[in-house]
Amino acid sequence: MTTTVDAPVLRDVAPDGVATIRLNRPETSNGLNVETLQALHAAILACHADPAVKVVLLTGAGKNFCAGGDVRTFASKGEALPDYLREATTWLQLATAGLIQLRVPVVTAVQGFAAGGGGLGLVCASDIVVAADSAKFFSGAVRVGMAPDGGSSVTLAQLVGLRQALRILLTNPTLSADEAAAIGLITEVVPAEDLTARAESIAADLAAMPTLALSATKRLVWSGVGASIEERLPEESRTVSELSGTADALEGLHAVIERRPPRYTGR
């Protein structure tokens, strides 16, 4: 499936099961308004509903991944801004929750700025984040009299720890890609010219893996955030037991014994 090229968000599913979701407002640095957030949520829901999707690759068109909210749209609302932002943040919350709850891994490629509740929130809701060495990460909400959104007030602390999260959200430093990787905000840094190829390679590798196992592992990790080990151990055990009866698990074992590449079918 391919969406129209002038849409604010594009979605395309490749034959290998990699669904690319691309923010498509480069003239605004992929600034997020209500229309864009609704389109993003719809693209994520389409991936939820499509059994052919094995991995989601989230990208942004142009020089910047996402500069956060569309400030020009916000400024134009005048006294109606609180109501507009209430609607916008609701759609952003739905989109970030949708990424976390997707049954498949989300790989995000970041070039330029990932800023504000939108850009930073989407990064924090992703499973694997690859950034160009020139990428920058910035919260900025407090600086303009706002508060962080997109779930970043929760997810950021889970990724980088309480002290680092408070530093980022309260003092608003602009983090380089290397700094973001060092504190655990992103997964890896690559030369800018290699960003697309590296993100696509990771997505393709994941698409070739046993999808049920990937889905179960993602669910275990995200649902375990904030829980105690004692609470999660029974769920781990139940999941491993269930997966052991799948065709992919048996194929994986036979491939190891027979010293050959596995042929996974997603069952």
Secondary structure, DSSP 8 states (H G I E B T S, - for coil): -B--TTSSEEEEE-TTSEEEEEE--GGGTT-B-HHHHHHHHHHHHHHHH-TT--EEEEEESSS-SB-SB-HHHHHHTGGGHHHHHHHHHHHHHHHHHHHHH-SS-EEEEE-SEEEHHHHHHHHHT-SEEEEETT-EEE--TGGGT----TTHHHHHHHHH-HHHHHHHHHH---EEHHHHHHTTSSSEEE-GGGHHHHHHHHHHHHHTS-HHHHHHHHHHHHHTTT--HHHHHHHHHHHHHHHTTSHHHHHHHHHHHHTS-------
